[in-house]
Amino acid sequence: QVQLQESGPGLVKPSQTFSLTCGVSGASITTSGYYWNWIRQPPGKGLEWMAGVDWSGRPYYSPSLTSRTSLSRDTPRNRFTLRLHFVTPEDTAVYYCARGEAVGVGWGNYKYWGQGTHVAVSS
């Protein structure tokens, strides 16, 4: 059974950078054919795909966020991390990590999700 678990800071101040880490069990993030993604949902809004990394470590970023996001992965620990820079209150959301067979929208593509972690951006 594939399981994903997000961890994040909870509360961040505007203009800061925060990191979100997704720990994976039951599957390897280096297994060919799978993409490991970050998706968020601001309060009262729909899901937004942010970024993903494939099995080789190649990152993919949403055009609207590419200037503020960076992805990395720790293969020995089987986890991947998103950093979001220069945050504003509009970055307040529940952040999910998910495994899919592609990146981007098409939510049916994502068969395994973490439970989500809420991050609030506030001074």
C-alpha positions in Angstrom: 0.0 0.0 0.0 1.4 3.3 -1.1 1.3 6.0 1.6 2.3 9.6 1.5 2.7 11.9 4.5 3.2 15.6 4.3 5.0 17.7 6.9 5.1 21.5 7.0 5.5 24.6 9.1 1.9 25.3 9.9 2.3 29.1 10.1 4.6 31.3 8.0 5.0 35.1 7.8 4.7 36.9 4.5 7.8 37.2 2.3 9.3 34.1 4.0 10.2 30.8 2.4 8.7 27.5 3.7 9.4 23.9 3.0 7.0 21.0 2.7 8.3 17.4 2.8 6.5 14.3 1.6 7.6 11.0 3.1 6.7 8.0 1.0 6.2 4.4 2.0 5.1 1.3 0.1 6.8 2.5 -3.1 10.1 4.0 -4.2 10.2 7.5 -5.6 12.7 6.2 -8.2 10.4 3.7 -9.7 10.0 4.4 -13.4 6.7 5.8 -14.7 5.6 7.7 -11.6 5.5 11.4 -10.8 5.5 12.8 -7.3 3.5 16.0 -7.0 2.5 18.9 -4.9 -1.1 20.1 -5.1 -2.8 22.7 -3.0 -6.2 23.9 -2.2 -6.8 27.5 -0.9 -9.8 28.0 1.3 -13.0 28.1 -0.8 -11.1 27.3 -4.0 -10.3 24.4 -6.2 -7.2 22.2 -6.4 -4.1 23.7 -8.0 -1.2 21.6 -9.3 2.1 23.2 -8.2 5.0 21.0 -9.1 6.2 17.5 -9.6 9.3 15.4 -9.9 9.7 12.2 -11.9 11.5 9.0 -11.1 14.7 10.3 -12.6 14.6 13.5 -10.5 13.5 15.8 -13.2 11.3 18.6 -11.8 8.2 20.1 -13.4 6.7 23.4 -12.3 3.4 25.2 -12.8 4.1 28.2 -15.0 2.3 30.4 -12.5 4.6 29.3 -9.7 7.9 28.5 -11.4 9.6 31.6 -10.2 8.8 30.9 -6.6 9.1 27.1 -6.3 11.9 24.6 -6.1 11.8 20.8 -5.7 14.3 18.4 -4.4 14.3 14.8 -3.4 16.1 12.6 -0.9 16.2 9.2 -2.4 17.8 7.3 0.5 15.0 8.6 2.7 12.4 8.2 -0.1 11.0 11.7 0.3 10.7 14.9 -1.7 10.5 18.5 -0.7 8.9 21.6 -2.1 10.1 25.1 -1.2 7.9 28.0 -1.8 9.5 31.5 -1.7 8.3 35.0 -1.1 5.0 33.8 0.3 1.9 35.9 0.7 -1.5 35.3 2.4 -2.7 34.0 -0.9 -0.5 31.0 -0.4 -2.6 30.0 2.6 -3.9 26.5 1.6 -4.0 22.8 2.4 -1.0 21.3 0.7 -1.1 17.7 -0.6 1.5 15.4 -2.0 0.3 12.8 -4.5 1.6 10.2 -6.9 0.5 10.2 -10.4 1.4 8.8 -13.8 1.7 12.3 -15.2 2.1 15.9 -14.0 -0.4 18.7 -14.1 -4.2 18.7 -14.0 -6.4 15.7 -14.4 -7.1 14.8 -10.9 -8.1 11.2 -11.7 -4.5 10.6 -12.6 -3.5 10.9 -8.9 -4.4 7.7 -7.2 -2.4 8.1 -4.0 -2.7 11.2 -1.8 -1.4 12.3 1.5 -3.8 13.6 4.1 -2.8 17.2 3.5 -1.1 19.8 5.7 -2.5 23.3 6.3 -0.1 26.2 5.9 -1.3 29.7 6.9 0.6 32.8 5.8 0.0 35.6 8.2 1.9 38.3 10.0 
